[in-house]
Amino acid sequence: MKMSKKVLISLVAVLLFCSVLEIAGEGLVTIHVQTVGYGGKDILMVKLRLVQETEDWLCLTMNSRKLDSLAYTINVDRLEGPYFHIKGDTIAVHKGALTEISPREYIVYVKNDVPKIRWLLREKMAQSEGALITIVMFKGDPVLQDLRRYGNVEYVFASGLGAVVTMDIDNILPVSQKDYVLYVEGTITVDAMLSNAVPHIHTDDVWAMGYDGAGVVIAVLDTGLDPNHCDLSGKIVAWKDFIASSANPYDDHGHGTFVASIAAGQYNPKGVAPGASLMGVKVLTSSGSGSNDTIIQGIDWAVANGADVMNLSSGGQGGDGTSPLAQECDWAVSQGVIVVAVAGGSGPLVVKR
């Protein structure tokens, strides 16, 4: 997020003032740190001393030892930005980032990559015993040899951004505090999303211009592909099964075939790109569900095997772009792949304009 000139000037003024001002004992301010999508659940609650208040900013301070202790729970550096600035033991917070719930008590919402253990995993840890499948996201170069001391490294992302690790619950906290770890996440369940109608996007106008998808490979990460379906016959050029390891294409649910027919079906009614080839990547089970770690492996395989377009018609927990799945999709885009993902599949049926 780019900082406006006005905000920058205001921030500099506050920090300069705070740097020379003696603490006047103006009282404590309570800050509840919560993440997007988990309102009402504190990642941490901290009391800071108020040094100065302006029209737009609160200037707060805490002793360096307490600030260092926060680094065991959150990624302090991820707070830096247009609305937060930390210098020494002084924290300047823009009031636009704060929600006041009582005098001198505020909630601040931060992105999900600020806490070192994300809320989804915290909840699983409270409800489970023994080992959990986790996703460890890295900052900098990972030390896999060290990570293997704490659990079984099942899979390392092709992007190098993270790894799937099965580890005992007792090991999650120490792993989250490693210098090379950004945060630890739990696996989430995703489900196939169906649509009641194909949007009218005027594909006939594009076909009239001579574009029908010929030469393009579309990877469908879904429940599979039915090679005997007339729409898909002869169009499947690559296949990978992350569920049952079958060497031959199949679809034991139907959603993947449905999606592929919309994308590249060759018989009337035709798909959007009837000339395109298909790459089947089975990452969802016969019930239409799967997990984010499996989908990440599917993304990596599709990129490595030459997909031009990647379709993800599956829905799960919402996010703010910091999740492992979102970051691996970003990486796929950086490799030149167009990623098409479902949005709004569980929303209201009527859109008011």
N, C-alpha and C positions, 0 to 999 in steps of 0.2 A: 504494500500500500504506500503510495507516494505521499509524503508529508507536504501539506500546503505551506506557502511562505508565511501566512499569518500564524498558523499553529507552530511553525518552527521558531519564529521570533518570540512568540509567547513562551515556548518551552525554554529557550535560552535565557530569557529574562528571569523566569522562575528559578532555574538552576543556579544562575549567578547570585540571585538574592539569597537562596537557601545556603549557598556555600559560605556566605559571610555572616549569616544570621545565627545568633545564639539561641538555643532552644529555650523558649520562654515558658515552658510548662503549660501549654495551651490545652493539654489533655490528650487522651488516647482516641484513636479511630479504629473501629473494628471492620476488617475487610474479609468478606466471605468469597473465596475463589471457587468459581464453578465453571463447568465446561458447557459448550454448546450442545443442546440436546439432553442435558441432565440437570435441568433447573431444580433447585431445592436440595441438591446434594453437593455438599462442600468437598472439594479436593483438599482444601485446608482452610482454616480460619486463623487469622493472625491479627494481633493488636499492634498498631504502629503509633508512634508519637507524632502529633501534628506540629509541624514547624511553622508553616505559613499557608494561608488560603487566599487565592485570588479569585477573580470572577470565573476563570476557566480551569484552574489547577488546584490540586492539593499537593503540598510538599510535605512528605512524611519521612521519618527516619527510624532506623532500628540499629541495634549494635551489630557489628560485623559477625560476631559468633552466631547470632540468631539468623542473619542472612545466609551464612554458610550452611546452617542446618536446613534451610529451605531447599537447598540444592539437592538434598537427598530425596525430596518429594516431587519437585517440579524442575523443569528446564528454565532456569531464571533468564537465560539469554533469549528465549523465545518470547519473552514479554516485551523486549525492546521493539519500539515502533513509534508511530505517530502519537499514541496515547499513553505510552509508558517510557520512562527513561530512568535508568539506575546509574548513579555515580557514587562510588564509595558506599557509604551507609545511607545515602539519600535516595528516595524514590519519589519521582514526580509523576502524578497520575492525572490525566485530563478528566474533567467531570463528565465528559461525554461517554466515557467508558464505565461510569459508575451508576448503579441504581440504588437510590437511598431508600432504606426500609425503616429506618428510625434515625433520630438525631445521632450523628457521628457513627452510623453503622451503614455499610454499603455492601452490595453484591457487585462483583466484577466478573464478567464472562470472558473466558479465554478459549483459544482453540484447543482442540483435543490432543495436539502434540506438546502441550505445556506440561501436563502431568506425566510422570515417568511410568505410572501404571494406569492405564485407561479404565474408565468406570465399568465398562462391560466385563473386564477381567476381574476387577475388584469384587463385583457381584458374584462371579463364578467362584472365586476363591472363598468367599464367605459361605457358599452353599455346597462346596465339594471337599473331598478328601483325596489324598494321593496325588497322582500326576494329572496334568492338564496339557492339552495341545495349545501352544501359544505362538504368537508371531512377534519376533524381536526385530524392531526397526533400528537401523544403525545410524550413527553420525560419524563420519570419517570411515577409516578402514576398520572392518571388524576383526577381532582376534578370535577366529573360530576355534583354535586350539584351547583357548581359555573358556570359551562358551561351552565346549563339549565336556568340561569338568562339571557342569551344572545340569546337563540333560542331553538327550539325543537330538542332534541336528538332522532333521528329516529332509529338509530341502532349503537351498539357498536361492533367492530370487536371481534371475538372470541379470536384472538391473544392478544387483549388489546392494540394494537398499535395505534388505531384510532377510530373515530366515524363519522357517517353521521349526519350532523346537518343542519337544515333549519334555517337560521337567516337573519335578515335585513342587507342590505349592510352596514349600518352605524355601525353595531356591529362587522364586520369582522376584522377591524384594532385592536380594543381593545382586541379581543379574541386572535389574533396572537401574542400579546405582553404578554400573560400570561406565567408565569414561567413553567407551565406544558405543554405548547403547543410548538411543534417543528415547524410546519408550517400549513397553511391552504391552501387547494387545491380546485379547482372546479371539478365538475363531468365532465367526458369526454364521448363521444360517441364511441362505438366500433361496428364493423360490421363483419358479417360472412365472412370468407375467403374460396373461392373454389379453388380446384386444378384440373388441367386438366388430370392428370394421377397419378396412384399409383406408388410410387418409387419402383424400383426393389431392394428389400433388402434381397433376398434369404431366405424368411420365410420357404420354404420347407425344407431347411437344418435343421432349428430349430425344425420343426415338426417331422422330421426323428429321432431326439434325444429324442422325447417323450414330448416335451413342446408345448402345444397348448393354454395356458392361463387358464386351468382349475383351479378353486379355487381363481381366481383373479377377483376383482370387479373394473370395469372401470367406472368412473363418466364422463359423457359427458355433459359439461356445454355449452349449445347451444340453438337452437330453439325448442328443444323437441325431442321426440322419437315416431315413429309410431308403436304401438304395433301390428298392423295387417300386417306389412311388414314381408315377409317370413324370411328375414335375422335376424329379431329381435324377432320373435315369441317365447315366453316362456323364454326369456333371461333377461327381465327387472325385477330386484329384488327390486328396490327402485325408488321413484319418488318424485320430489318437483317442484312445479310451482311458480316461483317468479313473473310471469307476470299477470296471471289471477286467480291464486289460485285454479286451477282445481285439484281434487283428482285423476283423471285418466290421464294416459299418452296420449299425442297427439303431433303432429308436424304440425303447420299451415304454415310452410315455406318449409321444406324439408332438410335444411342443416344439422340439427342435426342427422336425420336418415341416411343421406349420410355419415357423419363422423363416426357414430356408426357402420355402415356396413363395412367400411374400417377397423375399429378397431377390430370388433368381429363378423362380418357376418358369418352365419353358412352354407350358401348354395353357390354353385359355381357361380362365383368365390368367394372363401372364404375370410374372413377378416384376418388380421394379427394374431389375437388370437381368433379363432373360439370357443374355450372352455371357454372363459371368460364370466362373467355375466356383466350386464349393469345397471348403475344407471343413470336415466335421471334427469337432473337439468335444467329446462327451465329458462334461464336468458336473452334470446333474443326474440324480438317480431316477429310478422308475416312478418315484412319487413326485418328481419335479423339483426336488430340493437338493441343496449341496452346501458347501462351505467355502468361505472366501479363500482359504489356503489352497484348495483344489483349483479354484478359478484362476488364481495367480499362476499356478503351474501351467494351466491351459494357455494363459496369455503369453507366457514365456515361450512355450512350444510353438504357438502360432507365429510369433515374431521370428523365431529361429527358422521356421519352415516356409517363409515367404508370403505370409498373408499381406494383402494390400488394405483390406478392410476387415474389421473385427466387430462382430455383433454380440452384445451382451443383453439379452432380453430376460434379465433376472433381477428381482428386487429384494432388498433386505433392509437392514438398519440404515437410516439416513446418516449423513455426515457433513463435514465442512471442508472436504478436500484433503485432509491430513491422514486418512485411513490408509492402511497398507494396500488395499485394492485400488483406491484412487491414485495413489502414488505410482503403482505399477502400470496403471492405464496411462498416466502422464508419461512414464518412461517409454511405453509402446508408441505413443504419439511422437516422442523425440526420435524414435527409430524410423519414422516415416509411415507408420500405420494409422489409418483413420479408425478411431474407436467410436462406435455407435452404441449408446447405452440407453436402457429404458428410463423414463422419467414420468412420474405422476400415475403410475399404474394402480396405485392404491388410493388415489385421490377421489374427490367428488365426481359424480357422473355428469353434472351440469356445471359449465363454466360461465359465470356471469361476466358480461362485458360492459 
